[in-house]
Amino acid sequence: MTRPYLAIILVMSVTGTLVNLAHAGQPTAPADSQVTHFHNIVRLLAIGAQQQKRTAIPGTDGWMFFVPELRALTVGPFWGDRASAVSRASNKRYADPLEPIADFHRQLKRAGIRLLVVPVPAKVAVYPERVAQNISFGPSNARGKTAPPRLDIHHQAFHKLLVSRGVEVVDLLPEFLEQRHDRRGPLYCKTDTHWSGRGVDVATAAILKSIGKPKWLRDLPLRKSISHTQPVTITGDLARTLDADKPVRETLPLTFVGRAKRRGRPVPTPVSRTSPVLVMGDSHALVFHDPTLHAAGAGLPDHIAAGLGLAVDLIAARGSGATATRISLLRRRDNLKGKKLVIWCFSIREYTESFSGWRTVPVIRR
């Protein structure tokens, strides 16, 4: 079948599914019915884009979505016997993320180091109505806003498995759904694959709440930080993908944090190899921190440092934070000496879309 005919069939299928979703969105419809219908829509959109060799698709009202992330939300269970069937890993031996994550936790625990796994929810799970026209979910909440059900059902199941293995998982989605209509702006960039500055703020608050005030932190000399929020205009990676010649630009508020300087503007706190806190992950740990990713001083490491009152260490990789970051830890050959806490932050698409897959890496050697 040629691609034009396939595209027509996909459009007809999506249209029919949208009609079904409208009925499923009635107050009497169970949440799992809404989730199933929505997954069908997203799956068809992803298939259509893949057939056209596109990695980004336009949504509504200027929103754009990353096709691998759409796929990641809808492939179903991706661990155990299902892993090799759905993973993009080039070597299927590294398809299953469960044991490598659990093994990393065990290594750190034996060394007296706490691990927090922080999966970044898919943009489409927080703003599902933006991926296509005529999508809505159920009745409005107390503030007059429609609230979609949790659409990450398979990721939820996987995270419960991790918790059963002793892994601490910071579940950001409930807070993201609660604050998705925040007056200070959306939690994701419209034209980029990453969360927005506001998303960084909300994620940081959830992470700091999970960390609490452990004794090792109370015993350290802590420094105060200041913040400054200003609008920043970016050219998102999805916008460049959809129109390389004339990508649309997006302006969003970013909160810069750090030490105060004479004019009252914050100076970013440099990362420190000797810090007891390590932030690691994919480009979500770099966006707004690395100046080549839109800004410096307003990213996750900066906000974690400001919230804790001390500099943090950082290992992050663009593209995939699944295995590459742990290999970087191994190459340090220091057994994470002096570390008390590791915050591992990565997109949920890492579970299935990483070409390098999930290897077990002996980061601590005795």
N, C-alpha and C positions, 0 to 999 in steps of 0.2 A: 504494500500500500504506500502511495507517495505521501510526502509530508503535507502538502496542501489539503488532501482529503482527510488525513489524520487530524489536522488542526481543526477542520470543520466539525468532525465528530467530537473532538474534545470540547469545543465551544458549546455544542449542543448538549453534551453531557454536563458541563458546568452549569448551564442555564437550567436544566432540569433539576440538578441537585440544589441550586439556589431556591427553586420553588419549594422543594422538600424541606429545606432548612427553614424557610419562612413558616411552614406549618409546625416544624419541630420546635421553633422558637416560641410557640404559644405557652402560656403559663402552665398548662396541664401536661406539657411534654416533659418526659424525664430528661435529666441532664445528659445521660449517656447517649440518648438519641440525638441531641444537639451536637455532641462531640463527634459521633459517627458521621453525621451529615457534613459537618465542617471538615473533618479529615478527608472525606471524599472530594470536596471542593479543592482543598489545598493539594491533594495528591494529583488531581487532574491538571491543575495549574503547573505543578512541577514537571509532570510528564510532558506537557505541551512545550514548556520552556526548554527542557532537555532535548526534545526532538529538534528544536530549532537551534540547539547549541548555545543557548542563552543562560547566563548565570545570574541575571537580575531581571525582575519584571516590575512594571509600574503598577501601583495600586490606585487608590482613590485619594483625591485632595492633596496630591503631591507626594504621597508616601511611596516608597520603593522597598522591594523585598529581595533577599538573597535566596536564590533557588535551592542551594544545598541545605539551607536552614529549613525551608518548606519541606523538603524531602525528609530531613531528620525528624521532624515532628510527626510524620505519618507512616514511617516504615514498620511500626509495630514493635514488639519485643526485639531487642537487639543484643541480648546476652545469651549465654548458654548455647543450646543447640541452634538457635536462630542467628547467632552472631555472624557466622561466615556467609550466610545467605543475604544479609542486608548491609554488611559493612563495605565501605569503599577501600579498605586497607588493601594495598597491593599484595601483601603476604597474609593470607587468611589465618595463619597461625597467630597473628596479632589482632584478630578481629574483635575479641571479647574484652571489654574494658573492666569487667568485674574484678578478676583476680589481681591484675596489675595495680588497681587503686587500693584494694584491700591489703596487698603486699606492701605498698608504700606506707600505708597507715601503720602496719605492724612494725616495719623497720624504724619508723620515727618513734613509735610508742616505746619500743625497747630502749631507745636512746633518751627517753624522757622528754620527747618533743611532741607537742600537740599539733594535730593536723585538722584544719578546717577546709572542707571541700565546698567551693562556692560556684555552682553551675549558673551561668547567665541564661535566663529564660529566652526562648525564641521571641523575637519582636512580634511575630504573628500571633503568639499566644497571649500577648498583652493587648495588642491592637488588632484583633481579628477582623473587625468591621472595615479595616482599611485595605485589605488585600483584594477585595472585589466589591462590586456594587450590590446593594440589596441584602447585605448580611446584617442581621440583628439577633440579639439573644434576650429572650424573656422580658420580664417586667423591669421597671426602673427600681433602683435602690432608694434609700431614704433621702438621698440628695438629688433625686431626679435623673440619675445617670444609669444607663443600662450596664449591667455587669455580666460578662460572659462567664460560663463555668470554667473550671480548670480543663484546658485542652491538652495538657501535657501528661495524659494518663499513663503512658508507658514510661516516661521519665520518672513520674511519681513512684511507680512500681519498682523501678531500678534503684531509686534513692532509698526506698525502704529496705531493699536488699543490702545496700551499703551500710545502712544503720544497723541492720542485724549482724553485720560483720564488725561492728564497733566503730565504724567511720562516722565522724560528725559531718553532717551536711547542712549547710545554711540554705534553707529553701526561700528564695527571694520572691517567688511568684505571688504568694498571697499579698505581700506588701506592695508589689508592683501593680497588682490588680486594684488594690485599694486606692492607690495614688495615681492611677493612669490618667486621670483628668485633672491633675494638680494644676493650680492656677499659674505656677511658675514655669510650666511647660511640660511637654511630653517626656517620657523616660527614655526614649530612643530617638536618635537622629532620624529624620524622615528620609534622608538621601544617602545614608551611610549604614554599614552593617553593624555599627557599634551602638552602645547605649549613649545617651546624651549626658551632659553635665549634671542634669537633674537625676538621671539614672544612677550616676556615680554617687551622688549625695545619698540617695535612698539605700543603695547597696552598702555603702560605708556604715550607715547607721545600723543596719541589720547585722553586719559583721562585728561592729564594736559591741553591740548588745550580746552577741554570742560569746565574745571574748571575755566580757565581764572585767573584773579587777583582780586578776591572779596575784599572788604574793610576790612573784618575781618582778612583776610590773610595778607594784607599790613600792618596792625597795629601790627602784631606779630614780635618778634625778630626771625630772620631766621638764620640758620647756613648753611655754605657751606659743600658740600660733595665732596669726590674724588671717582674715579672709577678705576678699574683694571680688564682687560679682560684676561682670560686664558682658555685653553682647559680643560675640565673635562670629564672623562669617567664614564658613568652610565650604569646600567642594568635596562632597562625599564620594566614596569609592563606588557606590551604586549609581550615582549620577554620572560619573565618568564612564562607567560600563555601558549605560544606556545611551549616552550621547558623548562620545569622546571629543567631538569638535566644539560643542556648546553645552557643556554640563550646567545644569541649574545649580545655583548656590543657595545655601541655607544659613540663616542667622539664628543662633541660639545662645542662651545665657550660660556662661561658665563661671564657676566659683574657684578662684585661685587662692591657694593657701600656702602658708610658710611663715618664716621669720619676718618681723617688721623691719623696714628700712626707713631712712629719714623722711621720705614723703608719705609714709604710711602704707605703701604698697607691699604686699608680701613677696619675699624672696624664697623660691622653692628650696626645701630642705634636701640636700644631696643624699642619695642612697648611700648606705654604709655596709660594707661587707661584714663588719663586726657586730652589726645589730642582732639582738636576740629574736627579731621578727623578720621572716622572709616572706615576701609576696612573690608568687610565681604564677605563670599562666600563659595564655595566648595574648593576642593583641588587645584584649579588654583590659589587660594590666598595663598597656602602653598608651592607649589612646588618651589624648590631652595631657600626657606626661612626657612622652617623647615628642620633641618639637617637629619631627617629620610627620606626626599624626595629629595635625591641626593646632596643637598648643602645648605649652609646657607649664607644669605647676598646678594643673587642675585635674589630674587623673587619679585613679584608684590608689596608687602608692602614696601620692601626695596627701590625699584625704585620710588614709589610714595613719600616716605619720602624724598628721595634725591632731587626729582624734586620740591617738595614744600618747602623744607628747614626746615622741622620740623618732629618730631616723629609722627607716626600714631598709632591709636588703631587698634586692630585686633580681629575679631571673625570669625573663619573658621572651617569647618567640612569636614573630608574626607567622600567620599561616596555621600553626598547630602547637598547642601547649600540652598535648597528650604525652608524648614520649620525649620530645626534644629537650624540654626543661629538666626532666629527671636525668637525662644523659649529661646535661650541663652541670648538674649537681655532682654527678659521679666524677666528672673531669676535674672538679675542684679538689678532690682527694683530701678533704678535710673532715669528712664524716659529719658535716653540719655542726662543727664545734661551736659552742656558745649559743646555739639556737634553742629557743623555747617554744616558738610558735611558727607554723608554716600555714600560710593562707594560699590555697590553690584555686585560682579563679580561671574559668574557661567557659566558652559557649557550649550549650547543650549539643550543638552539631558535631562537636569533637567526638562524641560517642560513636558515630557512624560514618562521618564524612572525612575523617583524617586518613590520608593515603599512607602515612607511616604507621598507623594503627597504634595499638597499645602493647608495649613490651614491658616485661618485668625487668626492672633495672635495680641492681644492688647499689643504692646510693650511699649506704653505710656499710663499711667493711671493718671487721674486727680482726 
